[in-house]
Amino acid sequence: MPKILIIEDEAAIRRVLTKILSEENDSYQVEDAEDGVQGLEKIKNNDYDLVLCDIKMPKMDGVEVLEAVKKIKPEIPMVMISGHGDMETAINTMRLGAFDYISKPPDLNRLLNTVRNALDKKQLVVENKILKKKVSKNYEMVGESEAINHIKIMIDKVAATDARVLITGPNGTGKELVAHQLHEKSARANFPLIEVNCAAIPSELIESELFGHVKGAFTSAIKDRAGKFEAADKGTIFLDEIGDMSLSAQAKVLRALQESMITRVGADKDIKVDVRVVAATNKDLKVEIAEGRFREDLYHRLAVILIKVPALNERRDDIPMLISHFAEKIASEQGNIVKKFSAAAINLLKEYDWTGNIRELRNVVERLIILGGIEISENDVKLFASK
């Protein structure tokens, strides 16, 4: 049920607004406050979906209330109520973050439309937060080993900057989780994170994929197309498996990093981009450089911060926690009860040689949940977890 607060020093206006809103929708919970100080106190102690606030009030005017609310609860839409002499101030409040303003005496249709739109916006904000939490949960870093805690500390230090990050580690260790955490904890979190798997794109198409192309640039280029760098503008681009990128594409990526400019394939016009680059590889780039397959100057541009994700065999203490995490996640996905693993089963899994790392462990846990008993036993592991 939407909860609305009216902050207005004129009792007659408060009554009119309350009556209009209550008659429009009996699910609205309408409260009021007679001045800005009282209104702000109520906002601090309650959760409102919308605030209607007069501009000219004693003790604390509406502009001061708006500025205070934007600091403590910025998600609440604020609709300002203005007298005829307050119109310029009302317009200025929009620059300060007010959703809208209505003038006195309030026009019925204008008021109701503004309230509905403001409540719709609040609902969208709530839904986006829920969705973002779900996305974040998918990229949660599970573990308390020294190696993982070191990575978490590194992420917290680096995320707030625009420093480029090179993530290294074997396949299946969760390098993409590090990239997502870096983005979600950064000032760019409200802008896109664009992922590019450099190993999955044919070398002849990688430049078009990254930088876009213009119509006629090659046979299948039937129209202009923006690339991943443009799509990631103001956000982050994650270049996964960058060690598999062709040398010609590497040269263009280097230019993009040096000049913050890209050029679509077949075009001669430069495009300005503001992109944070995070890259990952399972290869030893020093070896790739020595053998002429990777540009040394690009390596030094990318590796401002190096984060090495350890193999699962290097963090066996995290295996019980990872098993529990995957068991809960798989049960949720399949709509089943969460199966427990016996201590003996867990100890046996801790002794395995996890060449496929976290990805392999997840697959084994799913197989055991499907094929094993109510509680996964040591015998289940011996029967079904073999490679």
N, C-alpha and C positions, 0 to 999 in steps of 0.2 A: 504494500500500500504506500503510494507516494506521500512523503512527509514534507510539508511546505511551511516555511517560517516567513511571517510578514513583520518587517521592522518599520514602524511608522509612528511618528509622535502625535498625529491627529487621530483621535479616537474614532471620529466619524468615518474617515478613510479606512481605518483598520476594519471596522464593522462591514463596510461596503465590500471590501476585497474578500473578507472571510465569507460573506453571504454568497457572493458570485461564485467563488471556487467550490463551496460546499454544495450549492445547487447544481453546478455543472457536473460534478462527479462526487458521489457520496463515499467513494473510496479514498478521497484526499483527506489526509490528516493535517489540519491547518492549526498552527499555533501563531502567537503574535508576541511582539515586544514593543515597548513604548519609546525606546531610544536605542542608540547605537551601542552603548555600554552593555545594556541588558541583552540586546540581540547577540552581540559577540560572545557573551558568556554562555548563552544558550547553544550557539554554534559549537563552542569548545566542548560542551558536555553532551551533545546529541548528534545524531546523524540525520542530516536533512538532504532531501533530493533537490530542493530548490529554495532560494531565498529571494524574496521581494523586498527591496530596501530603499527607503526614501533618501534623497540626497541631503536636504536641509533639515537637520535635527539638532537639538541641544546636546551638550556633553560630548558627543562624537558624531561627526557627520558621515554621510553615506560613503564618501570617497575613502575616508579613513577605515571604515568597516570593510569595504571592498579590498583595500590593500592588505589589511590584516588577514582576511579570509583566504586570499590568494597565497599567503605564506603558510597557513596552518592546514587548510583543506582546499587545495586548488581545484579539486574535481567538482566542487559544488557550483552549479550555474547560478550567477547573480544577475537578477533583473532589477535595474534601478528605476525608481519612481521619481519623476521630475515635475516641478511646477513650471509655469511658463517662463519664469526668469532663470531657470536652471538648464535650459536646453543645451547651451554650449558645454556646460559641465557634464551633462548627460552623455553627449557625444564623446567627450574626452575619456569618460569611464570605459568606453568600448576599447580604447587603446590600452587601458589598464587591465583588461581581461573580463569586463562585464559581458554577459551573454547578449543583453539587449536593454532597452529602456522603454518605459511607457510614461505618458504624460497624464497629469491630473486635469480634469476628472477622467478616470480610465474609460476608454472605449471598450465595450463588452467584447466584441469580436477580436479586436487587437490584443486585449489582455489574454483571452482564452487561447488564441493561437500561439502567443508567445510562451505561455505556460506549457502547452503541449509540446512545442518544439524544444523547450529547455529540458523537460523531463525525458524526451526521446534522446537528447544528447547525453544526459546523465546515464541513461540505460546503456547506450553504446559504449561509454567510457567503462562502465562496470563489466560489460561483456568482453571488451578488449582486454581488460585486466585479467579476467578469468582465462581467456584464451592464451594470453601471454604466460600465465602461470602453468598452463597445461604444456605449452611448448617448452618452457624452462624445465619442467619435470622430465621431459623426454631427453634432455641433454644434461641431466644431473650427473655430477662426478661423484661416484660412490667409492668410499674407501677412507681409511684413516692411517694408512702406512706413512712412513716418513717421506717416501718419494712422492706420494699423492698430496700430502699436506704441503710439501715444498712447491708443487705446481699451483696449488690453490693460492698460496701466498704470492707467488709470481703473478698470477692472473689479477689479484686484487691490486697489486702495485702498478701493473702495466695497463690495465683496461682503461683507466681514466685518461691515458695519454693517447696520442695519435701515432705512437712508435710502431714501426712495422715489426711483425713477429714471424719467425720461422719455427714451425713445430716439426720436430723429428721423432722418429720411433717406428717400430715394426708395424706391419699391417695388423689391423684388428685391435690396436691398443686404445683407440678412442681419441685420436688426434682431432677429429671433428668436434668432439665435446669441448675441447680447449678453445677452439675457434668460436663456438657458440657462446661460451662463457665470456670470452673477451669482448664479443659484440654486445651481449645483453647487459654487461656491467659498464659499458662505455656511454659517453654522451651521445653516441650515434644510435642508441638502442631503438629509437622511434623511427629510424630509417631502415632501408632494406639491408639484409645480409644475403648476398648473392653468392651461391656456391658453384664452383666450376671444377669438374673432375678432368684434369688435363690429360689423364691417361685414357679416358673414355672417348675423347674427341679425336678424329683422324687429323693428322698433322696438316693436311691441306685445308682443313676447315677451322682450325684453332684460332687463326687470326680474325676470321669473320665472326666467330663466336664471341671472342673477347672484345673486339673493337667495332663490330658491325660492318655493314657494307652498303654501297649505293647501287641503285638499279643498273644492271648491265655490267657490274664489276666482273662477273663470271657467268657461265652459262645458265645456272639455276637462280641467279639473282634477279628475280622478276619485279622486285620492289625494294625501296630503301628499308634497311633494318638496323635498329640500334643494337649495340653489343652489350655484354655483361658489365663493362666498366661504366657505361652510361646508366644502366639500370641500377647500379650500386651508388649512384651519385648521392653524396651526403652520408652514405652508410659505409658498409664494409664489403669487400670482395674477398672470398676465401678461395685461394688457388690450391686445390688439393692435388697431390702427386705432381708438383711443379717440376720435379726432376725428369718427367717424361715430356716436357714441352720442347718443341722444335727450337733450334737456334734462332731462326728468323722471328718467331713469335717472342722469344726471350728479348731480342733487340727492341721490339716495340713496347714490351712491358717495361723495360729499362727506361725508355723515353717517357712513358707515362708516369713513372716514379720520379724521374728527374724534373720534369716540366709540368706535371699535372695536366697533361694534354694528350689526347688520343686523336687518331685519324682513321675514319672508316676506310675499309678496303675499297679502292677505286676512286676515292675522293681526294681532293687537295686542300680541303678546309679543316682546320684544327678545331677540336671541341674541348673546352675546359671541363675538367672533372675534379670533384673533391671526394676522394675515395681513400679509405684506410685499407691497406693490403695486409692480409694474413695469409701465409703460405704454409704448406705442409709437404713432407716427403718421407718415404721409407728408404730412400737411397742415401748413401754417403756422398754429399755434394762435393766434398773435397776430392774424392776419387773421380767423380764425374768431371770436375774442372781439369784435373790432371790428364784425363783422357780426351779432353776437347769436346765433351758433350754438354757442358754447362758453362755459362759465362761467369767469370770470376767477379766482374764488376756488378753483375746482377745479384750474385750471392751476397756481396757486401751491402748492397742496397736493402736486401730483404732481411738479412740476419742482424738487424739492430738489436733485437732481443731474441735469444735462442731458448726454446722450451723443449726439453727432451722428455717424451712420454715413455715410461719404462715398460718393458715386457711384463706380462703377467707372472712369469717365473721369478721376476725380481721383486714382486710384491705379493707373495703368497699369503701374508697375514690378512689381506683384503678379501680373500676368496670366500670365507663364510658370509661376510656382509654382502658381497656380490651375489652369492647364491640366494640369500634371503630376498634381495632386491629383485632379482629376475623371477623368483618364484611368485612374488606378489604381483609383479607386472603381468606375467603370463596368465595367472589366475584371473586378473581383472580383464584382460583381453579376451579370454575364452569363457568368462562368466562362470568359472568354477571356484571351488574352495581352494584356499592356499594350502598346498601340501608341505609338510615339514620334512626336513632331512635329518636323519639320525647323526649323532656325533661321529660314529664310525664312518658313515658315508661321506661326511664333510672332510674328515681327516684323509680318507682315501683320495678324494678329489684334490686336496691340497698337495698330494704327492705326484700328481700327473705332470707330464711334460706338455705345457700349453703352448705348442708352436703356433696355434691360431689365435692366441691371446684372448681378450675379452669376448670377441665375437664367437670363438669356439666354445668358451665356457657357457655363453648364453644358449647356444644350440644344444649343448649337452644337457643343461638344466631342463630345457623344454622337452627333450627326448625322454628324460627320466620321469618328468611329470606325466607325460602321456602313457609311458609303458610301465612305470613302477607302481608300487603299492600305495596304500593310503599314506604311509610314512615311507619315504625313500630310504632304503636300507643299504648296507654295505654290499649285499648280494646283488641288489638292483644296479649298483654302480659297476660291479664286475661284469654283469650280463649286458648292460645297455650303453655303458659309457666308453666301451672299447673303441679304438680308432680303426 
